[in-house]
Amino acid sequence: MTSPLDAAVTALHGLIVTARSENPGTSPDPYLDGLALWVSVVPQVREVLAAVGTHESTLGEVEYIYREAVTAWLCGDEPYNLLTDDPVTAALLADDELEHKIRVVLDPPAVWIF
């Protein structure tokens, strides 16, 4: 059985992957296109955050991760990782890092709470 946190991470990651697949290639205005894509998924993100009981203020942190990932994609930036020169492996590692960032935003370590 999947935990609500795992389901939320998967859903938010899926929104980013979907934005990438629906917008292949680069954009003449990655900032504006990334912003427009973010605005289009805000209702879905709010549903995901509500399902895990995350405070509405988390929306800004999720926005940062979403827009950073989608804008980099629209700019044509290739995934890069210090651990490998292989682009396929670098892409997989970047995807894992993206999921980790989402998880940390949704379930921050206790030492971050003040």
N, CA, C and O atoms as a MOPAC input file, in Angstrom:
PM7 MOZYME 1SCF
protein

 N      0.84400 1    -1.18100 1     0.00000 1
 C      0.00000 1     0.00000 1     0.00000 1
 C      0.89000 1     1.24600 1     0.00000 1
 O      1.89400 1     1.30700 1     0.71000 1
 N      0.51500 1     2.20700 1    -0.78400 1
 C      1.27800 1     3.43800 1    -0.91500 1
 C      0.84700 1     4.43800 1     0.15400 1
 O     -0.34500 1     4.62500 1     0.40000 1
 N      1.82800 1     5.07300 1     0.78200 1
 C      1.50800 1     6.08600 1     1.78600 1
 C      1.01300 1     7.35800 1     1.09500 1
 O      1.30500 1     7.58000 1    -0.08000 1
 N      0.26700 1     8.18600 1     1.81800 1
 C     -0.18600 1     9.44900 1     1.22100 1
 C      0.98500 1    10.32600 1     0.75800 1
 O      0.88000 1    11.01600 1    -0.25600 1
 N      2.08900 1    10.30000 1     1.49400 1
 C      3.25900 1    11.08600 1     1.10400 1
 C      3.83600 1    10.58000 1    -0.21000 1
 O      4.15700 1    11.37200 1    -1.09700 1
 N      3.96800 1     9.25700 1    -0.33800 1
 C      4.48300 1     8.68600 1    -1.58900 1
 C      3.56600 1     9.02100 1    -2.76500 1
 O      4.03400 1     9.34200 1    -3.85800 1
 N      2.26200 1     8.94500 1    -2.52900 1
 C      1.29900 1     9.26800 1    -3.58800 1
 C      1.40900 1    10.73800 1    -3.98800 1
 O      1.31400 1    11.06800 1    -5.17000 1
 N      1.60900 1    11.62000 1    -3.00800 1
 C      1.74200 1    13.04800 1    -3.30000 1
 C      3.01400 1    13.33100 1    -4.08700 1
 O      2.99300 1    14.10200 1    -5.04700 1
 N      4.12200 1    12.71100 1    -3.68700 1
 C      5.38500 1    12.89600 1    -4.40700 1
 C      5.22800 1    12.41800 1    -5.84700 1
 O      5.65700 1    13.09300 1    -6.78300 1
 N      4.61600 1    11.26000 1    -6.01600 1
 C      4.40000 1    10.71100 1    -7.36000 1
 C      3.51000 1    11.63200 1    -8.19600 1
 O      3.78000 1    11.85700 1    -9.37600 1
 N      2.45600 1    12.16100 1    -7.58700 1
 C      1.53900 1    13.04900 1    -8.32000 1
 C      2.23300 1    14.33800 1    -8.74900 1
 O      2.08500 1    14.76900 1    -9.89200 1
 N      2.98600 1    14.95300 1    -7.84300 1
 C      3.66700 1    16.20400 1    -8.18500 1
 C      4.77300 1    15.97000 1    -9.20800 1
 O      4.96400 1    16.77200 1   -10.12200 1
 N      5.49100 1    14.87500 1    -9.05000 1
 C      6.52400 1    14.52400 1   -10.03700 1
 C      5.86600 1    14.28500 1   -11.39600 1
 O      6.39600 1    14.68700 1   -12.43100 1
 N      4.71900 1    13.63400 1   -11.38100 1
 C      3.99100 1    13.36900 1   -12.62000 1
 C      3.56000 1    14.64500 1   -13.33500 1
 O      3.55900 1    14.69600 1   -14.56500 1
 N      3.19500 1    15.67300 1   -12.57600 1
 C      2.82900 1    16.94600 1   -13.20000 1
 C      4.01600 1    17.55600 1   -13.94400 1
 O      3.84900 1    18.13000 1   -15.02000 1
 N      5.20400 1    17.43200 1   -13.37400 1
 C      6.40800 1    17.96100 1   -14.02300 1
 C      6.73800 1    17.15000 1   -15.26600 1
 O      7.04100 1    17.71100 1   -16.31900 1
 N      6.67800 1    15.83000 1   -15.14300 1
 C      6.97400 1    14.96100 1   -16.28500 1
 C      5.97500 1    15.20800 1   -17.41500 1
 O      6.35300 1    15.23200 1   -18.58700 1
 N      4.71300 1    15.38900 1   -17.06600 1
 C      3.68800 1    15.66500 1   -18.07200 1
 C      3.96200 1    16.99000 1   -18.78200 1
 O      3.84100 1    17.08100 1   -20.00400 1
 N      4.33000 1    18.00900 1   -18.01700 1
 C      4.64600 1    19.30800 1   -18.63500 1
 C      5.80700 1    19.17100 1   -19.60800 1
 O      5.80800 1    19.78300 1   -20.67600 1
 N      6.78900 1    18.37000 1   -19.23700 1
 C      7.93400 1    18.15500 1   -20.12300 1
 C      7.51900 1    17.41800 1   -21.39400 1
 O      7.92200 1    17.79400 1   -22.49500 1
 N      6.72000 1    16.37700 1   -21.23900 1
 C      6.35200 1    15.57800 1   -22.41400 1
 C      5.41300 1    16.33600 1   -23.34900 1
 O      5.44400 1    16.12800 1   -24.56200 1
 N      4.58200 1    17.20800 1   -22.79500 1
 C      3.65500 1    17.97900 1   -23.62300 1
 C      4.32100 1    19.19400 1   -24.26400 1
 O      3.74500 1    19.82200 1   -25.15300 1
 N      5.52400 1    19.52500 1   -23.81800 1
 C      6.24700 1    20.68200 1   -24.34300 1
 C      7.66700 1    20.28400 1   -24.70700 1
 O      8.62700 1    20.74600 1   -24.08900 1
 N      7.79900 1    19.42300 1   -25.71400 1
 C      9.14200 1    18.96800 1   -26.07600 1
 C      9.95400 1    20.10000 1   -26.70100 1
 O      9.40900 1    20.99900 1   -27.34100 1
 N     11.23100 1    20.03400 1   -26.50500 1
 C     12.10500 1    21.03400 1   -27.11200 1
 C     12.21400 1    22.29600 1   -26.29500 1
 O     11.81200 1    22.35000 1   -25.13300 1
 N     12.76200 1    23.30000 1   -26.92600 1
 C     12.99900 1    24.55000 1   -26.22900 1
 C     11.89300 1    25.55000 1   -26.52300 1
 O     11.05300 1    25.33700 1   -27.39700 1
 N     11.91200 1    26.63600 1   -25.78000 1
 C     10.90200 1    27.67200 1   -25.91700 1
 C     11.59500 1    29.00600 1   -26.18200 1
 O     12.68400 1    29.24800 1   -25.66100 1
 N     10.97800 1    29.87500 1   -26.98600 1
 C     11.56300 1    31.19900 1   -27.18300 1
 C     11.47700 1    32.06300 1   -25.91700 1
 O     12.25200 1    33.00700 1   -25.76000 1
 N     10.54200 1    31.74700 1   -25.01900 1
 C     10.40000 1    32.47300 1   -23.75700 1
 C     10.15700 1    31.46900 1   -22.62600 1
 O      9.02500 1    31.31300 1   -22.16800 1
 N     11.22800 1    30.78200 1   -22.17100 1
 C     11.06200 1    29.74300 1   -21.15500 1
 C     10.46600 1    30.25100 1   -19.84500 1
 O      9.71400 1    29.53000 1   -19.18900 1
 N     10.79300 1    31.48200 1   -19.46000 1
 C     10.26200 1    32.02400 1   -18.20800 1
 C      8.74200 1    32.13900 1   -18.27200 1
 O      8.03800 1    31.64800 1   -17.38900 1
 N      8.24400 1    32.78600 1   -19.31300 1
 C      6.80400 1    32.98400 1   -19.44800 1
 C      6.07400 1    31.65600 1   -19.63900 1
 O      5.01100 1    31.44000 1   -19.05700 1
 N      6.63800 1    30.77200 1   -20.44900 1
 C      6.00300 1    29.47200 1   -20.66300 1
 C      5.99500 1    28.64400 1   -19.38100 1
 O      5.00600 1    27.97300 1   -19.08400 1
 N      7.08900 1    28.68600 1   -18.62100 1
 C      7.13600 1    27.97600 1   -17.34300 1
 C      6.10400 1    28.51400 1   -16.37000 1
 O      5.45800 1    27.75200 1   -15.65100 1
 N      5.95100 1    29.83000 1   -16.35000 1
 C      4.95900 1    30.46600 1   -15.48500 1
 C      3.53900 1    30.07400 1   -15.89600 1
 O      2.70200 1    29.77200 1   -15.04600 1
 N      3.27500 1    30.08100 1   -17.19800 1
 C      1.94600 1    29.69500 1   -17.69100 1
 C      1.64000 1    28.23500 1   -17.36300 1
 O      0.51800 1    27.90000 1   -16.98100 1
 N      2.63900 1    27.37500 1   -17.51200 1
 C      2.43500 1    25.96200 1   -17.17400 1
 C      2.16600 1    25.80000 1   -15.68400 1
 O      1.33300 1    24.98400 1   -15.29100 1
 N      2.86600 1    26.57000 1   -14.85000 1
 C      2.64600 1    26.49500 1   -13.40600 1
 C      1.21000 1    26.90500 1   -13.07000 1
 O      0.52700 1    26.21300 1   -12.31500 1
 N      0.75900 1    28.01600 1   -13.62400 1
 C     -0.59200 1    28.50300 1   -13.34000 1
 C     -1.63100 1    27.45200 1   -13.73600 1
 O     -2.66300 1    27.32000 1   -13.07700 1
 N     -1.36500 1    26.71800 1   -14.79300 1
 C     -2.32800 1    25.71400 1   -15.25400 1
 C     -2.43500 1    24.50900 1   -14.31900 1
 O     -3.44400 1    23.80500 1   -14.34700 1
 N     -1.41800 1    24.25700 1   -13.49200 1
 C     -1.46400 1    23.08600 1   -12.60600 1
 C     -1.71900 1    23.44100 1   -11.14200 1
 O     -1.80700 1    22.54200 1   -10.30500 1
 N     -1.83900 1    24.72500 1   -10.81300 1
 C     -2.03900 1    25.12400 1    -9.41300 1
 C     -3.23000 1    24.41000 1    -8.76900 1
 O     -3.09100 1    23.93400 1    -7.64200 1
 N     -4.39600 1    24.30900 1    -9.42400 1
 C     -5.50800 1    23.59600 1    -8.77500 1
 C     -5.16600 1    22.13400 1    -8.44600 1
 O     -5.53700 1    21.63400 1    -7.38400 1
 N     -4.46700 1    21.45800 1    -9.34600 1
 C     -4.08000 1    20.06800 1    -9.08900 1
 C     -3.08400 1    19.98900 1    -7.93300 1
 O     -3.16900 1    19.08700 1    -7.10100 1
 N     -2.15500 1    20.91800 1    -7.88200 1
 C     -1.16600 1    20.92900 1    -6.79900 1
 C     -1.86300 1    21.16600 1    -5.46700 1
 O     -1.52400 1    20.53000 1    -4.46900 1
 N     -2.82600 1    22.06800 1    -5.44000 1
 C     -3.57000 1    22.32200 1    -4.19700 1
 C     -4.30200 1    21.06700 1    -3.72700 1
 O     -4.35400 1    20.79200 1    -2.52800 1
 N     -4.86300 1    20.30900 1    -4.65800 1
 C     -5.53200 1    19.05500 1    -4.29500 1
 C     -4.54600 1    18.07900 1    -3.66300 1
 O     -4.85700 1    17.43600 1    -2.66000 1
 N     -3.35900 1    17.97100 1    -4.25100 1
 C     -2.33800 1    17.06200 1    -3.72300 1
 C     -1.91800 1    17.50700 1    -2.33100 1
 O     -1.80900 1    16.68000 1    -1.42500 1
 N     -1.68200 1    18.80100 1    -2.14700 1
 C     -1.26200 1    19.31000 1    -0.84000 1
 C     -2.34800 1    19.09200 1     0.21100 1
 O     -2.04400 1    18.75400 1     1.35500 1
 N     -3.60500 1    19.28100 1    -0.16800 1
 C     -4.70900 1    19.06700 1     0.76900 1
 C     -4.81800 1    17.60100 1     1.16600 1
 O     -5.14300 1    17.29000 1     2.31200 1
 N     -4.55000 1    16.70500 1     0.23400 1
 C     -4.66200 1    15.26700 1     0.51200 1
 C     -3.65300 1    14.79900 1     1.55300 1
 O     -3.92100 1    13.84900 1     2.28900 1
 N     -2.50200 1    15.45000 1     1.62300 1
 C     -1.49700 1    15.04800 1     2.62000 1
 C     -1.50100 1    15.97500 1     3.82800 1
 O     -0.67400 1    15.82600 1     4.72800 1
 N     -2.42700 1    16.93000 1     3.85500 1
 C     -2.54000 1    17.82300 1     5.00300 1
 C     -1.41300 1    18.83500 1     5.10000 1
 O     -1.07900 1    19.29600 1     6.19200 1
 N     -0.83300 1    19.17900 1     3.97000 1
 C      0.26100 1    20.14000 1     3.95400 1
 C     -0.31000 1    21.54900 1     3.94300 1
 O     -1.30600 1    21.81800 1     3.27100 1
 N      0.31700 1    22.43900 1     4.68200 1
 C     -0.14400 1    23.82300 1     4.76800 1
 C     -0.05500 1    24.50700 1     3.40900 1
 O      0.83000 1    24.20700 1     2.60700 1
 N     -0.97000 1    25.41800 1     3.16300 1
 C     -1.03500 1    26.15700 1     1.89300 1
 C      0.27300 1    26.89200 1     1.58600 1
 O      0.58600 1    27.13000 1     0.42000 1
 N      1.03300 1    27.25000 1     2.61400 1
 C      2.29000 1    27.97200 1     2.38600 1
 C      3.31700 1    27.11900 1     1.64100 1
 O      4.27700 1    27.65000 1     1.08200 1
 N      3.12000 1    25.81700 1     1.63300 1
 C      4.01700 1    24.91800 1     0.90500 1
 C      3.88800 1    25.11800 1    -0.60300 1
 O      4.77700 1    24.73200 1    -1.36200 1
 N      2.79700 1    25.71200 1    -1.02900 1
 C      2.56000 1    25.93500 1    -2.45900 1
 C      3.71200 1    26.70000 1    -3.10900 1
 O      4.11200 1    26.37600 1    -4.22700 1
 N      4.24300 1    27.69900 1    -2.43000 1
 C      5.35600 1    28.47500 1    -2.97700 1
 C      6.61100 1    27.64800 1    -3.16700 1
 O      7.34600 1    27.83800 1    -4.13600 1
 N      6.85900 1    26.72800 1    -2.24200 1
 C      8.03500 1    25.86700 1    -2.36100 1
 C      7.87000 1    24.87600 1    -3.50900 1
 O      8.81800 1    24.59700 1    -4.24300 1
 N      6.66500 1    24.35100 1    -3.65500 1
 C      6.39400 1    23.44200 1    -4.76800 1
 C      6.49800 1    24.20500 1    -6.08600 1
 O      7.00600 1    23.67900 1    -7.07700 1
 N      6.01300 1    25.45100 1    -6.09300 1
 C      6.11900 1    26.27600 1    -7.30500 1
 C      7.58000 1    26.43200 1    -7.72200 1
 O      7.91000 1    26.30400 1    -8.90200 1
 N      8.44000 1    26.70400 1    -6.76700 1
 C      9.85900 1    26.89200 1    -7.08400 1
 C     10.43900 1    25.64400 1    -7.75100 1
 O     11.12500 1    25.74000 1    -8.76900 1
 N     10.16200 1    24.48600 1    -7.17800 1
 C     10.69200 1    23.23700 1    -7.73300 1
 C     10.11000 1    22.98500 1    -9.12400 1
 O     10.84000 1    22.63900 1   -10.05300 1
 N      8.80800 1    23.15800 1    -9.26100 1
 C      8.14100 1    22.93000 1   -10.54800 1
 C      8.71700 1    23.84800 1   -11.61900 1
 O      9.13400 1    23.39300 1   -12.68400 1
 N      8.73500 1    25.13800 1   -11.32500 1
 C      9.18100 1    26.10100 1   -12.33800 1
 C     10.66200 1    25.95100 1   -12.65000 1
 O     11.07100 1    26.13000 1   -13.79700 1
 N     11.46800 1    25.62400 1   -11.65100 1
 C     12.89500 1    25.40200 1   -11.90000 1
 C     13.09200 1    24.23800 1   -12.86800 1
 O     13.86600 1    24.34000 1   -13.82000 1
 N     12.39100 1    23.13900 1   -12.62200 1
 C     12.53300 1    21.94700 1   -13.46800 1
 C     11.98200 1    22.18200 1   -14.87400 1
 O     12.62300 1    21.82400 1   -15.86200 1
 N     10.80400 1    22.77700 1   -14.96200 1
 C     10.17300 1    22.98300 1   -16.26700 1
 C     10.91600 1    24.05400 1   -17.07300 1
 O     11.10300 1    23.89500 1   -18.28000 1
 N     11.33300 1    25.12500 1   -16.43000 1
 C     12.05800 1    26.18200 1   -17.14200 1
 C     13.39200 1    25.67200 1   -17.66800 1
 O     13.78300 1    26.00000 1   -18.78800 1
 N     14.09300 1    24.87400 1   -16.86900 1
 C     15.35700 1    24.28800 1   -17.34300 1
 C     15.10400 1    23.43200 1   -18.57900 1
 O     15.88200 1    23.45800 1   -19.53300 1
 N     14.01400 1    22.67800 1   -18.55600 1
 C     13.64900 1    21.84100 1   -19.70400 1
 C     13.37300 1    22.71400 1   -20.92700 1
 O     13.85300 1    22.42500 1   -22.02300 1
 N     12.60000 1    23.77800 1   -20.73700 1
 C     12.24100 1    24.66000 1   -21.84900 1
 C     13.44700 1    25.43500 1   -22.38600 1
 O     13.46200 1    25.84000 1   -23.54800 1
 N     14.45300 1    25.63700 1   -21.53700 1
 C     15.69400 1    26.30800 1   -21.97200 1
 C     16.58500 1    25.35900 1   -22.76300 1
 O     17.52000 1    25.79300 1   -23.43600 1
 N     16.29400 1    24.06800 1   -22.67900 1
 C     17.11000 1    23.08100 1   -23.37200 1
 C     18.31200 1    22.62300 1   -22.56300 1
 O     19.22900 1    22.00700 1   -23.10700 1
 N     18.31500 1    22.92200 1   -21.25700 1
 C     19.42200 1    22.49600 1   -20.40000 1
 C     19.44000 1    20.98100 1   -20.27300 1
 O     18.42200 1    20.35900 1   -19.96800 1
 N     20.58600 1    20.40600 1   -20.50800 1
 C     20.75500 1    18.96100 1   -20.36400 1
 C     21.03000 1    18.63800 1   -18.89900 1
 O     21.75900 1    19.37400 1   -18.23500 1
 N     20.45400 1    17.54100 1   -18.38100 1
 C     20.77400 1    17.14700 1   -17.01000 1
 C     22.27300 1    16.89100 1   -16.87100 1
 O     22.90600 1    16.31200 1   -17.75400 1
 N     22.81900 1    17.33100 1   -15.75700 1
 C     24.24700 1    17.17800 1   -15.50400 1
 C     24.42700 1    16.60100 1   -14.11100 1
 O     23.71400 1    16.96600 1   -13.17600 1
 N     25.39100 1    15.69500 1   -13.98600 1
 C     25.69600 1    15.12200 1   -12.68200 1
 C     27.18500 1    14.86800 1   -12.60100 1
 O     27.78700 1    14.34600 1   -13.53900 1
 N     27.77700 1    15.23500 1   -11.48200 1
 C     29.21500 1    15.05100 1   -11.28800 1
 C     29.62000 1    13.58500 1   -11.25300 1
 O     30.78500 1    13.25700 1   -11.47800 1
 N     28.66900 1    12.70200 1   -10.97200 1
 C     28.98600 1    11.28500 1   -10.81400 1
 C     29.12400 1    10.53600 1   -12.12900 1
 O     29.63700 1     9.41700 1   -12.15000 1
 N     28.67600 1    11.13300 1   -13.22500 1
 C     28.70200 1    10.40500 1   -14.49200 1
 C     28.81600 1    11.35200 1   -15.68500 1
 O     28.40000 1    12.50900 1   -15.63000 1
 N     29.38500 1    10.82900 1   -16.74900 1
 C     29.42800 1    11.56300 1   -18.01600 1
 C     28.34000 1    11.08100 1   -18.97200 1
 O     28.10800 1    11.69000 1   -20.01700 1
 N     27.67700 1     9.98600 1   -18.60900 1
 C     26.63500 1     9.40500 1   -19.44900 1
 C     25.34900 1    10.23200 1   -19.32400 1
 O     24.82400 1    10.37400 1   -18.22000 1
 N     24.83600 1    10.77800 1   -20.42400 1
 C     23.63800 1    11.62400 1   -20.34600 1
 C     22.38900 1    10.88800 1   -19.85700 1
 O     21.54400 1    11.48300 1   -19.19000 1
 N     22.26800 1     9.60800 1   -20.18200 1
 C     21.09400 1     8.84400 1   -19.73600 1
 C     21.13000 1     8.66500 1   -18.22000 1
 O     20.12100 1     8.85100 1   -17.53900 1
 N     22.29600 1     8.30500 1   -17.70400 1
 C     22.44600 1     8.14700 1   -16.25600 1
 C     22.25800 1     9.48800 1   -15.55400 1
 O     21.63000 1     9.55500 1   -14.49700 1
 N     22.79400 1    10.54700 1   -16.13400 1
 C     22.63400 1    11.88200 1   -15.55300 1
 C     21.15700 1    12.26500 1   -15.48600 1
 O     20.71500 1    12.86400 1   -14.50600 1
 N     20.40000 1    11.92400 1   -16.51600 1
 C     18.96500 1    12.22400 1   -16.52600 1
 C     18.23500 1    11.44500 1   -15.43700 1
 O     17.35400 1    11.98700 1   -14.76900 1
 N     18.59500 1    10.17900 1   -15.25700 1
 C     17.97500 1     9.36800 1   -14.19800 1
 C     18.30300 1     9.91700 1   -12.81900 1
 O     17.43300 1     9.99100 1   -11.95100 1
 N     19.55700 1    10.30200 1   -12.61900 1
 C     19.95900 1    10.86600 1   -11.33400 1
 C     19.26800 1    12.20600 1   -11.08200 1
 O     18.88400 1    12.50200 1    -9.95100 1
 N     19.10800 1    13.01000 1   -12.12400 1
 C     18.41000 1    14.29000 1   -11.98500 1
 C     16.94700 1    14.05900 1   -11.62100 1
 O     16.37500 1    14.81300 1   -10.83400 1
 N     16.34500 1    13.03000 1   -12.18700 1
 C     14.96100 1    12.69600 1   -11.88100 1
 C     14.82200 1    12.25000 1   -10.42600 1
 O     13.87200 1    12.63700 1    -9.74400 1
 N     15.76100 1    11.44000 1    -9.95400 1
 C     15.75800 1    11.02400 1    -8.54700 1
 C     15.91900 1    12.22600 1    -7.61900 1
 O     15.25400 1    12.31300 1    -6.58700 1
 N     16.79800 1    13.14700 1    -7.98800 1
 C     17.00700 1    14.35500 1    -7.19000 1
 C     15.74100 1    15.20900 1    -7.15400 1
 O     15.41600 1    15.79700 1    -6.12200 1
 N     15.03300 1    15.27700 1    -8.27100 1
 C     13.77800 1    16.02300 1    -8.33000 1
 C     12.75100 1    15.42400 1    -7.37000 1
 O     12.08900 1    16.15600 1    -6.63500 1
 N     12.61800 1    14.10600 1    -7.37600 1
 C     11.69300 1    13.44700 1    -6.44400 1
 C     12.09500 1    13.71100 1    -5.00000 1
 O     11.23900 1    13.92400 1    -4.14100 1
 N     13.39200 1    13.69600 1    -4.73200 1
 C     13.88300 1    13.96700 1    -3.37500 1
 C     13.52000 1    15.39300 1    -2.94500 1
 O     13.07800 1    15.60000 1    -1.81500 1
 N     13.69900 1    16.36300 1    -3.82100 1
 C     13.35900 1    17.75500 1    -3.49800 1
 C     11.87400 1    17.88500 1    -3.16700 1
 O     11.50000 1    18.57900 1    -2.22200 1
 N     11.03800 1    17.21800 1    -3.94400 1
 C      9.59300 1    17.26500 1    -3.69100 1
 C      9.28100 1    16.65300 1    -2.33000 1
 O      8.50000 1    17.20800 1    -1.55700 1
 N      9.89100 1    15.51300 1    -2.04100 1
 C      9.65400 1    14.83200 1    -0.76500 1
 C     10.07000 1    15.71200 1     0.41900 1
 O      9.36000 1    15.77600 1     1.42200 1
 N     11.20300 1    16.38200 1     0.30500 1
 C     11.68600 1    17.23200 1     1.39600 1
 C     10.74300 1    18.41300 1     1.62400 1
 O     10.53000 1    18.82000 1     2.76600 1
 N     10.18200 1    18.96200 1     0.55700 1
 C      9.23100 1    20.06900 1     0.70000 1
 C      7.95700 1    19.59600 1     1.39400 1
 O      7.41200 1    20.30200 1     2.24200 1
 N      7.48700 1    18.41600 1     1.03900 1
 C      6.24300 1    17.90400 1     1.61900 1
 C      6.42000 1    17.36700 1     3.03000 1
 O      5.48800 1    17.40000 1     3.83300 1
 N      7.60600 1    16.87600 1     3.33100 1
 C      7.86900 1    16.27900 1     4.64000 1
 C      9.25400 1    16.71600 1     5.11600 1
 O     10.19200 1    15.91800 1     5.11900 1
 N      9.38300 1    17.98800 1     5.51900 1
 C     10.70500 1    18.48700 1     5.89600 1
 C     11.21600 1    17.83000 1     7.17500 1
 O     10.42700 1    17.42900 1     8.03100 1
 N     12.53300 1    17.72200 1     7.30000 1
 C     13.09800 1    17.18600 1     8.53900 1
 C     12.66500 1    18.04200 1     9.72900 1
 O     12.47100 1    19.25000 1     9.59500 1
 N     12.51800 1    17.41600 1    10.87900 1
 C     12.03900 1    18.11300 1    12.07400 1
 C     12.93700 1    19.28400 1    12.46200 1
 O     12.46400 1    20.25900 1    13.04600 1
 N     14.21400 1    19.19600 1    12.14800 1
 C     15.12700 1    20.27500 1    12.52600 1
 C     14.86600 1    21.55000 1    11.73500 1
 O     15.35000 1    22.61400 1    12.12000 1
 N     14.11200 1    21.47200 1    10.63700 1
 C     13.81100 1    22.65700 1     9.83800 1
 C     12.59300 1    23.41300 1    10.35500 1
 O     12.36600 1    24.56400 1     9.98100 1
 N     11.82400 1    22.77700 1    11.19800 1
 C     10.59300 1    23.39800 1    11.67300 1
 C     10.92700 1    24.32500 1    12.82800 1
 O     11.59100 1    23.92900 1    13.78600 1
 N     10.46100 1    25.56200 1    12.72800 1
 C     10.75600 1    26.54300 1    13.78200 1
 C      9.52800 1    27.33600 1    14.14700 1
 O      9.59000 1    28.20600 1    15.01600 1

